């Protein structure tokens, strides 16, 4: 009987922890760089980046990843962390492309 009552408590705890990890805040984004993969869906839903100016995105997300694999002159690149899924072999990246007016015109999440 005791075993059957512990399992729901553990499941509830794990769901609560995962829900907390999934909610984007600028503070968590800056402090927990390896946990960004959990936040990315909430970030893109609650704070659509397309159409925003580059300075506003940097104000929200901070400086981009220094040694970014996908870096080009017209984009910002942020390391999100380990690829989502049961077996994660790659890393995920947020890439934000800008037009000539420094307005985000394409946002993508890629794996490498």
KADA-V365353 format. One record per helix or strand. SS is the DSSP state (H for helix, E for strand). FROM is the first residue (numbers start at 0). LEN is the number of residues. If there is no record, write none. Layout:
SS_FROM_LEN ; SS_FROM_LEN
This chain:
H_1_21 ; H_25_6 ; H_32_14 ; E_52_1 ; H_53_8 ; E_74_8 ; E_90_8 ; E_102_9
